[in-house]
Amino acid sequence: MAKSTYKFKDSVADFERISASIARREFAPIYLLMGEESYFIDRLSEALAQTILSPAEQAFNQITVYGKDSEAGQIVNLCRQMPMMGSYEVIILKEAQQLKQIEKLSHYTAKPQPSTILIICHKEKNLDKRSALYKQCLKEGVIFESVRPRDYEIGKWLEQFISRRGLKISAKAVQMLSDHLGCDIAKISNELDKLMVSLPAGTTEITDVDIERNVGISKDFNNFELCNAVAVLDMKRAMNIADHFARNPKDNPLLLTVMALYGLFRDIFIVNYLRWQEKFKRVPFPSDMDLMRILKKNNIYAINEIKQQSARWNNRKVFGVLALLREYDGKSKGIDNGGMSDGELLRELLLKIFML
């Protein structure tokens, strides 16, 4: 089967498009909201639940059922009911991936009623695209596929998320959030919503200081600063940050730190390889704009940093670091770690990197 070319950025674009149509009260008879990333599914189902019917109408014509506690036949019967008051009967099926014999919903989706809006929230995975149910939802309604972001896609989404609220966010603040919270955009969104309530009137840009004060991530002791210290071979600074992480292990899991270091040295390797091509193959070194695209970065500042940092690391050492990171990725997951804590493992990893 061919690999899907549908990506996180496509999910974001479709989410915005469908959200806009909901705001305009342009409704479809069926919404199939499916995929690994629950954030967009929850936001769309909430928007539909709050928009289609008035609060008074919801009491009579809006029913929420759960896949684990329901049968497909019951849901089909609910969908065939006529609204008691108002224009629509709204049926929200949550956790649809747990509904046994979900394919039987096709008895309804083949010919949906104009007065019913069925919202299917199918999390954790996609519905089988070869099934009759999927094909009928595609023909009669709206299908939204929610793709989980990669680490390099978080930054751009964060900037767009903040921009829609009339603010900007600094590159360091973006890195602090993504390093601390990973790719969980539900957590990131929740933290940013709380942060924006706390910002002083007139604030135009979210900075690392705002993140430290309101999210609880230290602006001096985080993966962004650790990566910078390692990149410039500042062993004292790196070990101080590692000591801080060891004292606060719940806030600084080793796995996220290993991922951040891997991202740094992956970028350094790519820049060094491009320089090798320029020197020995006479392939022109990319412009900053091209390098932003190659490294999937969002600003020139980050590109300049990587170019300066890569000059300190030849690729023989980079290969050694990447091998260590693979080893400690396993140890962070409990494989052959000798019972050592995350803090002990991180200090050991850093010492080995600086000794290369």
N, C-alpha and C positions, 0 to 999 in steps of 0.2 A: 504494500500500500504506500502511495506517495506521501512523503512527509508534508504536513500542513505548513503553508507559508504565512498563515495568520499569526500575527505577533501582538505583543502587549500594546504597541502604539496603535494598532488597528482596534483593539478593545477600547482604548481611550477615546478614539475618534467616534466609534459607534456609540459608546456611552454618552458622549456629548450630544450626538445627533438624536438619540432616542429620548434623552432628558429634555431636549428642546421641544420635541414633538409632544411629549407629555405636558409640558408647560403650556403649549398651545391647545391642549385638550384634543389632540388628534390621536384617538385610541384605535388599537387593533383588537380583533376578537380573541386573539391568543398571543401570549408572550411566553416564549421559552427562553429562560435565562439560565445558562449552563456554563460550567467550566471550573477550573481549579481555584481561581481568585474570587473569594466570597465577597469582597468589599463592593465591587460594582453590582453584583447580584442583589445584595442587601439594599444598596442605595436606590436602585431602579424599582425594586418591589415596594420599598417604602414610599417612593414618589408616586407610584401608581395607587397605592392604598390610600394616600392622603389627598390625591387629586381627583380621582374619578367620581367619587361620591362625596356629598357633604357629610359632616358629622352626624346629622340627623338620619340621613339615608343609610349610613354605614350600619346602624343598629339593626336594620331590617334586611339589607341587601348585600352585605359583605360578610363572607364566611372564610375563615382560615382553617385549613386542615393540614395534617402532617403525614408524610408518607409512611412512617413506621406504624401509625395508628389507623390507617385508612385502607380501603380496598378500591381498586380502580373503578369497579361498577358503581360504588357509592358516589364517587366524584363525578362520574358521567351523569348520574341522576341529578346531582346538585346543579350541574351545568345546564341541564334541560329545564330547570325551574324558571318561571317568569318572575320578574321583579315585583315586589309588593307595592313599592312606591318608587317613583323616579324612573330613569331611563335604562339603568343597567343593574344586572346581578353580577357581583364580583366574587370570583372564587380564587383564593390564593392557596396554592399547593406548595408548602414548604418542605424541605428535605425530600424532594421528589426522588432522589437517588435511592431512598430506602423503601419506595413503594413497590410491592411485589406485583409482577405482571403489569408493569407500567405501560407496556405496549397496548393494553386494552383501552387506554385513553383514546386510541385512534378511532374507536367507535363513535366518539364525539367530535374529535378534531377533523374528521373527514367532511363534516358538515356542521360547523359551529353556528349557534344561534346569534343573530345580530344584537340581541338584548343581553348577552352574557359576555363577560370578559374573564378569560381563564389565564391566570398567571402561574407558570410552572417554574419553581426555583430548584434547579438540579445542580447541586454543588459537588465539588471534589473531582468531577470528571464530566466529560461530554456525554450527551445521549448518543447512542449509535446512529451515525449519519446515514446508514444504509436502511434504517427502519422506516416503516410506513408512518409512524408517529412523527419522526423528524421531518420527513418529506411533506406531510400534511401541515405541520406547523410552519414550515418554510413557505408553503403555498398560500395558506390562509392567514398567517399572522406575522409576528416579528420574532426573529431568533437573535439572541445576543450571546456571543461566545466570550467568556471572561478568561483571559490568559494571564498567568502569573508573571510578574516582571523579572527580568534578570538584574543583577546588581548594577550593571552599567546603565540601565534604563531608569533607575529611581531618580537620579538627579534632575533630568529633564522634566519628569512628571511632577516632582516637588516644586520646581520653578513655575510650572504652569498652574499648579494648585494654588500657590501663593499669589501668582499674578492675577488670577480670577477674583481674588479678594482685595485687589488694589495695592499690593505690596510687592517688594522684591526681597530676595534672600541671598546672603553672601555665600560664596563657594565653600568657605569653611563651615558655615552653619549647615549647609546641605550635607557635607561629608560627615559631620558629627552625627546628624540624625540617621543617615543611612548606615554608618558604621555601627551605631548603637542599637538600632531597631531592625537592621537587615532589610529584607524585601517585603516586610509585612506592612502593606500600605494602609490597612485598617488601623494599626497601632500608630503609624506616622500621622494619619489624618486626625486621629483622636488627640494626639499630643499637640498638633498644630492648632486644632480648634480650641483647646484649653489655653494654649499660648497666646492666641490672638485676643482672647478676652482680657488677658493680663497686660497687654502692651499699652504703654502710655499714649494718650491722645496725640495725634500728629506723627506717629511713627510711620516711616515710609519703607524701611528695610529691616528685616530680621537678621541679626548678627549672632556671632558665636556667644556674645555676652548674654543676649536674650535667651539662647538655648540653655546656657549654664544656669541662669536665674530661675527659669520657669519649667524646664524639662528635667533638670537634675543631672545633666551631663557636664562634666568638668571641661572648660575650654582649654585647660592646660594638660589634662591627663585623659586622653582619648586615643582611639586608633589613628586618627588623622595626624596627631602630634607624634605618636610612636613611629608611624611610617616615615614622617619627615626626619626624625632623629636617626633612624636606621639608614635612610637614604644618604644623609650627609655624614655618616659614620660617627655620630655623636653618641658614643657608648654610654657615657655617664647619664646623659639625658634619657636615653632609651631604658636603662636599667631603673632609673627613678620612676618612670612611668610604669614599668613592669611591677615594681614594688607597690605602687598605688593600686594597680589591677589586682595584685595578690591580696590586698587588704579589702577589696571590694569585688569579690569573685562573681556575685550574682549580677552585678551591673556590667561586668567585663568578661563574658565567656570567651574561652580560648579559641573556640571555633571561629567566631567573628573576627578575632584578631588575626588568625591564620589566613582567613579569606581576604582581609584588608592588605596584609603583606603580600599575598599572592598577586592581588591586583596591581600593587606597586611594581613588583619585579617582572610581571608579565609585560607591563608597559615599558619598563627599562629594556627588556629583551628586544621588544619590537623596534624601539628607537635605535638600539645598537645594531640590529640587523639592517635597518635602513641605512645607517651610516656605513656599514660594511659594503652594502650594495653600491653606495655612492663612490666609495674608495676603490673597490676592486672590479665592479661591473659597470661603472660609469652611469649608473641609474641616478637621475637627479633626486636629491633629498626632498621630501614633500614640503610644500608650504605649510604655514601654521594652520590654515583652514583645512587643508587636506589631512594634516596630522590630527586635527580635532575629529575628523570623520573616521580615520583609521583607528584611533584610540577610543572613540566614542566618548569624547569629553565635550563639555558645554561652554568652556571659556578658555581664552588665550592664556590666562594666568596659570592654569593647570598645565598647559602645554609647555610653557617656559620652564616651570618647575621640573617637569619630567626630563626635558632636554639637559638641564643643569645637573640633575641627579644622575642621569645615565652616564655622564662623563666620569663618574667616580667608580663605576662598576663595569668591568669587562664581562663578556658573556661566559667566560669560564667560571667566574665566581657566581654569575647569575644562575647558571645550570646547577651549581652546588646549592644555592639558596632554594631553588625550586624543588630540588630533591628533598631537602630538609623539610620544606613546607608540606610536601606530600606525606612524609613520615609523621609529622606532628599533627596533621589533619586526622590521621588514624588514631594517634594517641589522645587527641581531644575527644574522640568518640569512644574511648575506653579500650583501644586495641594496643596491647603491649606497653602500657604506660607505667607499669610497676607500682601502681597505687599512688602515683604522684599527683599532687593537686594541680589545678590550672596554673596557679602562680609559679609553682616550681617548674612546670613544663615550659612556661613562657621564658623564664630566666635562662633555663638550659638551652632553649632554642636560640635566643638572642646571643648567648655566648658563642654558640657554634657558628652563627652567621658572621659575627665579628672576627672569628678566628680563621675564616676562609682565606 
